[in-house]
Amino acid sequence: MQIGIVGLPNVGKSTLFNSLTNASAVVADYPFTTIEPNVGIVAVPDDRLKKLGSIYQPEKLTPTTIKFVDIAGLVKGASKGEGLGNKFLSHIREMDALVQVVGCFREGSNPKDEIEIIKTELFLADLEVVNKKISSVSPRAKCGIKEAKEELEILYRIKKDIEMGQMSQLEVADIILLSSIPVIYIANVKDTHYPLPDTSYQFIPINAKLEGELLELSDEEKKELGVQSELAQLILASYKLLDLITFYTTVGTEIRAWNIKKGTSAQKAAGKIHTDFEKNFIRAEVFNFSELEKYGTDKTLHEKGLVRIEGRDYIVQDGDILRIKI
């Protein structure tokens, strides 16, 4: 799963990315500083994992992660190749979700306009792709091929949605609609108490510059200064946007968190650990973190009948602890 960080040039995308990943993407105040996307793996904050560590005392705790990608700034006209538009739009097409950074730290900034510019470019890029697809499908539809006629009908409905500026819920093979990729909006502010932009969009306020400075401080120093990072809020919001849940494994001296899409079966979840686990899956011993937290030990859970044996079609729940049998 990949989350792309997007926005107009110089709104603080790379600064936010560096803070998230503790990386060193180039940061400068001129357009197109970021040309090739920077990629960073970010650990998902997880209090349950820490509590599992307290219960089992393993040698190693491994959190689950999500991938953030710092994509170069889009400009008005990107869909027509302005700036480095076509290249950047192709990078966005690879993302599962987007975080749009809006610059609220400068006088005269207009967050709503920034959002509308990006949305418009994504819609225009989608319109171009759909029109090309209509041109390729039309000859087959005119020949009376049923599948082509059905596909063409869906394409025209998608085109109508795009022209009305609406996110289309329809899908066609081989087309990824940029305008349908889910988005979180970040207000990059001078102060997290700064009044948020008065728009219909929901923002998470983050001072990207301050977040970078907080990386240099210890937890004690942050406590003394009365400051705390807001990045966990963004990471968890991204996790939720991707419709992910967490399950855990306790193998040997390691407790590990894994992410899967909500609705994933036990057999598919086993494949996250290793492909052989999915291929040779027999059953899973399952109990939930909430039950373990309440009763304290595996032994008590067994005594109370709270440890279940589940088959391959069991739908894994958030907080489940799985012991896969192969």
C-alpha positions as CSV (number, residue, x, y, z in Angstrom):
1,M,0.0,0.0,0.0
2,Q,1.4,3.4,-1.0
3,I,0.3,6.9,0.0
4,G,1.4,9.8,-2.1
5,I,2.1,13.2,-0.6
6,V,1.0,15.8,-3.2
7,G,0.4,19.5,-3.4
8,L,1.5,22.6,-5.3
9,P,5.2,23.4,-5.3
10,N,6.7,24.7,-2.0
11,V,3.8,24.0,0.3
12,G,5.9,21.8,2.6
13,K,5.5,18.3,1.1
14,S,9.1,17.3,1.4
15,T,9.4,18.8,4.8
16,L,6.5,16.8,6.0
17,F,7.9,13.6,4.3
18,N,11.2,14.1,6.0
19,S,9.5,14.4,9.3
20,L,7.4,11.3,8.7
21,T,10.3,9.1,7.6
22,N,13.2,10.8,9.3
23,A,14.6,10.8,5.7
24,S,16.6,13.5,3.9
25,A,14.7,14.4,0.8
26,V,16.0,17.7,-0.6
27,V,14.0,20.7,0.7
28,A,14.3,24.1,-1.1
29,D,12.1,27.1,-2.0
30,Y,11.9,26.7,-5.7
31,P,9.6,24.7,-8.0
32,F,10.3,21.1,-8.9
33,T,12.9,20.4,-6.1
34,T,11.5,16.9,-6.1
35,I,11.6,15.3,-9.5
36,E,11.8,11.6,-8.8
37,P,9.5,10.5,-6.0
38,N,11.2,9.9,-2.6
39,V,9.9,6.7,-0.8
40,G,9.9,6.1,2.9
41,I,8.6,3.3,5.1
42,V,6.8,4.5,8.2
43,A,6.0,2.5,11.4
44,V,2.3,2.6,12.4
45,P,1.9,3.8,16.1
46,D,0.4,0.9,18.0
47,D,-0.3,0.9,21.8
48,R,-1.5,-2.7,21.6
49,L,1.8,-3.9,20.3
50,K,3.5,-2.3,23.3
51,K,1.1,-4.0,25.7
52,L,1.7,-7.3,24.0
53,G,5.4,-6.7,24.7
54,S,4.6,-6.2,28.4
55,I,2.6,-9.4,28.5
56,Y,5.0,-11.7,26.6
57,Q,8.3,-10.0,27.1
58,P,9.7,-10.9,23.7
59,E,13.2,-10.0,22.5
60,K,11.8,-8.2,19.5
61,L,8.6,-6.1,18.7
62,T,8.0,-5.4,15.0
63,P,5.4,-2.8,14.1
64,T,3.4,-2.9,10.9
65,T,4.3,-0.2,8.3
66,I,2.9,1.9,5.5
67,K,4.7,3.5,2.6
68,F,4.7,7.2,2.0
69,V,5.9,8.7,-1.4
70,D,6.9,12.3,-1.8
71,I,5.6,13.3,-5.3
72,A,6.8,16.5,-7.0
73,G,4.6,19.6,-6.9
74,L,1.7,19.7,-9.4
75,V,1.0,23.0,-11.2
76,K,-2.0,24.3,-13.0
77,G,-1.9,22.8,-16.5
78,A,-0.2,19.6,-15.4
79,S,-2.7,17.5,-17.3
80,K,-1.5,19.2,-20.5
81,G,2.1,18.7,-19.6
82,E,2.9,21.9,-17.8
83,G,5.8,21.7,-15.3
84,L,6.6,18.0,-15.3
85,G,2.9,17.2,-15.3
86,N,2.6,13.9,-17.2
87,K,5.4,12.3,-15.3
88,F,4.0,13.4,-11.9
89,L,0.4,12.3,-12.8
90,S,1.8,8.8,-13.7
91,H,3.3,8.6,-10.2
92,I,0.0,9.5,-8.7
93,R,-1.7,6.7,-10.7
94,E,0.4,4.2,-8.7
95,M,-0.9,5.4,-5.3
96,D,-3.6,3.8,-3.2
97,A,-4.4,7.1,-1.4
98,L,-3.2,10.7,-1.3
99,V,-2.2,13.2,1.3
100,Q,-2.5,16.7,-0.1
101,V,-0.5,19.3,1.8
102,V,-2.0,22.8,1.7
103,G,0.3,25.8,2.6
104,C,-1.4,27.8,5.3
105,F,1.8,29.3,6.7
106,R,2.1,32.2,4.2
107,E,0.1,35.4,4.1
108,G,-2.5,35.4,1.3
109,S,-2.5,31.6,0.9
110,N,-5.8,30.3,-0.4
111,P,-6.3,26.6,0.7
112,K,-9.5,26.1,-1.3
113,D,-7.9,27.3,-4.5
114,E,-4.9,25.0,-3.9
115,I,-7.2,22.0,-3.5
116,E,-9.3,22.9,-6.5
117,I,-6.3,23.2,-8.7
118,I,-5.1,19.7,-7.9
119,K,-8.7,18.3,-8.2
120,T,-9.1,19.9,-11.6
121,E,-5.9,18.5,-12.9
122,L,-6.8,15.0,-11.8
123,F,-10.2,15.3,-13.4
124,L,-8.7,16.6,-16.7
125,A,-6.2,13.8,-16.7
126,D,-9.0,11.3,-16.1
127,L,-11.1,12.8,-18.9
128,E,-8.2,12.4,-21.4
129,V,-7.8,8.7,-20.4
130,V,-11.5,8.0,-20.6
131,N,-11.8,9.7,-24.0
132,K,-8.9,7.6,-25.4
133,K,-10.6,4.4,-24.0
134,I,-13.9,5.4,-25.6
135,S,-12.1,5.8,-29.0
136,S,-10.6,2.4,-28.7
137,V,-13.8,0.6,-27.6
138,S,-16.3,2.3,-30.0
139,P,-15.3,0.4,-33.2
140,R,-16.0,-2.9,-31.4
141,A,-19.2,-1.6,-29.9
142,K,-20.4,-0.6,-33.4
143,C,-19.8,-4.1,-34.6
144,G,-22.3,-5.3,-32.1
145,I,-19.9,-7.0,-29.7
146,K,-22.0,-7.2,-26.4
147,E,-19.0,-6.7,-24.0
148,A,-17.8,-3.7,-25.9
149,K,-21.3,-2.1,-25.9
150,E,-21.6,-2.6,-22.1
151,E,-18.1,-1.2,-21.5
152,L,-18.8,1.8,-23.7
153,E,-22.0,2.6,-21.8
154,I,-20.1,2.5,-18.5
155,L,-17.3,4.7,-20.0
156,Y,-19.9,7.4,-21.0
157,R,-21.3,7.3,-17.5
158,I,-17.8,7.8,-16.1
159,K,-17.2,10.6,-18.5
160,K,-20.4,12.4,-17.4
161,D,-19.3,12.1,-13.7
162,I,-15.9,13.6,-14.5
163,E,-17.4,16.4,-16.5
164,M,-19.7,17.2,-13.6
165,G,-16.7,17.2,-11.2
166,Q,-17.9,14.2,-9.3
167,M,-15.9,11.2,-8.1
168,S,-17.1,8.2,-10.2
169,Q,-17.9,5.0,-8.4
170,L,-17.9,3.0,-11.6
171,E,-14.9,0.9,-12.8
172,V,-13.5,-0.2,-16.1
173,A,-10.7,-2.7,-16.6
174,D,-7.3,-1.1,-17.3
175,I,-8.3,2.4,-16.1
176,I,-7.3,3.9,-12.8
177,L,-9.2,7.2,-12.1
178,L,-7.0,9.7,-10.3
179,S,-10.0,11.6,-9.1
180,S,-11.3,8.5,-7.3
181,I,-8.2,8.0,-5.2
182,P,-9.1,8.9,-1.6
183,V,-7.5,12.0,-0.1
184,I,-6.5,13.3,3.3
185,Y,-6.0,17.1,3.5
186,I,-3.1,18.5,5.6
187,A,-3.0,22.2,6.6
188,N,0.7,23.1,6.9
189,V,0.4,25.8,9.5
190,K,2.8,28.0,11.6
191,D,1.0,26.9,14.7
192,T,-1.3,24.0,15.3
193,H,-3.7,26.3,17.1
194,Y,-3.9,28.4,14.0
195,P,-7.6,28.7,12.8
196,L,-8.2,26.1,10.1
197,P,-9.3,27.2,6.6
198,D,-13.0,27.9,6.4
199,T,-13.9,25.4,3.6
200,S,-16.0,22.3,3.3
201,Y,-12.8,20.2,3.4
202,Q,-11.7,18.5,6.6
203,F,-8.0,19.3,7.5
204,I,-5.5,17.8,9.9
205,P,-3.3,20.7,11.1
206,I,0.4,20.0,11.1
207,N,3.4,22.4,11.5
208,A,5.8,20.5,9.2
209,K,8.8,22.7,10.0
210,L,8.2,22.2,13.8
211,E,7.9,18.4,13.2
212,G,11.3,18.4,11.7
213,E,12.8,20.2,14.7
214,L,11.0,17.8,17.1
215,L,13.0,14.9,15.6
216,E,16.1,16.4,17.2
217,L,14.5,16.4,20.7
218,S,14.2,13.5,23.2
219,D,10.8,12.6,24.7
220,E,11.9,14.3,28.0
221,E,12.8,17.6,26.2
222,K,9.5,17.6,24.3
223,K,7.7,17.1,27.7
224,E,9.6,20.0,29.3
225,L,8.8,22.3,26.3
226,G,5.1,21.2,26.3
227,V,5.2,20.2,22.6
228,Q,4.2,16.9,20.9
229,S,4.2,15.5,17.5
230,E,1.0,15.5,15.4
231,L,2.4,12.9,12.9
232,A,0.7,9.9,14.6
233,Q,-2.7,11.5,13.8
234,L,-1.7,11.6,10.1
235,I,-0.3,8.1,10.0
236,L,-3.4,6.6,11.7
237,A,-5.8,8.6,9.5
238,S,-3.9,7.2,6.5
239,Y,-4.2,3.7,7.8
240,K,-7.9,4.1,8.3
241,L,-8.3,5.7,4.8
242,L,-6.7,2.6,3.3
243,D,-9.3,0.5,5.1
244,L,-6.5,-1.5,6.9
245,I,-6.7,-3.5,10.1
246,T,-3.9,-5.0,12.2
247,F,-3.4,-8.6,13.3
248,Y,-0.5,-10.0,15.4
249,T,1.7,-13.1,15.4
250,T,3.8,-14.4,18.3
251,V,6.6,-16.6,16.9
252,G,9.6,-17.5,18.9
253,T,11.1,-14.4,20.4
254,E,9.3,-11.9,18.2
255,I,5.8,-10.3,18.3
256,R,4.9,-8.8,15.0
257,A,2.1,-6.6,13.7
258,W,0.8,-7.1,10.2
259,N,-1.6,-5.0,8.1
260,I,-4.4,-6.4,5.9
261,K,-7.5,-5.0,4.2
262,K,-10.6,-5.3,6.3
263,G,-12.5,-8.4,5.2
264,T,-9.4,-10.5,4.5
265,S,-9.6,-14.3,5.2
266,A,-7.3,-16.1,7.6
267,Q,-5.7,-17.9,4.6
268,K,-5.0,-14.7,2.8
269,A,-3.7,-13.1,6.0
270,A,-1.3,-16.0,6.4
271,G,0.1,-15.1,3.0
272,K,1.2,-11.8,4.4
273,I,3.6,-13.7,6.6
274,H,4.9,-16.1,3.9
275,T,3.5,-17.4,0.7
276,D,4.0,-21.0,2.0
277,F,1.8,-20.2,4.9
278,E,-1.1,-19.4,2.6
279,K,-0.4,-22.3,0.3
280,N,-0.2,-24.9,3.1
281,F,-2.7,-23.3,5.5
282,I,-4.6,-25.9,7.6
283,R,-6.1,-23.8,10.4
284,A,-5.4,-20.9,12.8
285,E,-5.5,-20.7,16.6
286,V,-7.2,-17.3,17.1
287,F,-7.9,-15.0,20.1
288,N,-8.3,-11.2,20.2
289,F,-6.1,-8.7,21.9
290,S,-9.0,-7.3,23.9
291,E,-9.6,-10.7,25.5
292,L,-5.9,-11.1,26.3
293,E,-5.8,-7.6,27.8
294,K,-8.8,-8.4,30.0
295,Y,-7.6,-11.9,31.3
296,G,-3.8,-11.5,31.1
297,T,-2.6,-14.9,30.0
298,D,-3.0,-17.5,27.3
299,K,-3.7,-20.1,29.9
300,T,-6.7,-18.2,31.2
301,L,-8.0,-17.7,27.7
302,H,-7.8,-21.4,27.1
303,E,-9.6,-22.1,30.4
304,K,-12.4,-19.7,29.4
305,G,-12.8,-21.2,25.9
306,L,-11.8,-17.9,24.3
307,V,-9.1,-19.5,22.1
308,R,-10.8,-20.6,18.9
309,I,-9.7,-22.9,16.0
310,E,-10.7,-21.2,12.7
311,G,-10.5,-22.4,9.1
312,R,-9.2,-20.7,6.0
313,D,-12.4,-18.7,5.4
314,Y,-12.5,-17.1,8.8
315,I,-12.5,-13.2,8.4
316,V,-9.7,-11.8,10.4
317,Q,-10.7,-9.1,12.9
318,D,-8.7,-6.0,14.0
319,G,-6.6,-7.0,17.0
320,D,-6.7,-10.7,16.3
321,I,-3.6,-12.8,17.4
322,L,-3.1,-15.6,14.9
323,R,-1.1,-18.8,15.3
324,I,-1.0,-20.4,11.9
325,K,-0.9,-24.2,11.5
326,I,0.5,-25.6,8.3
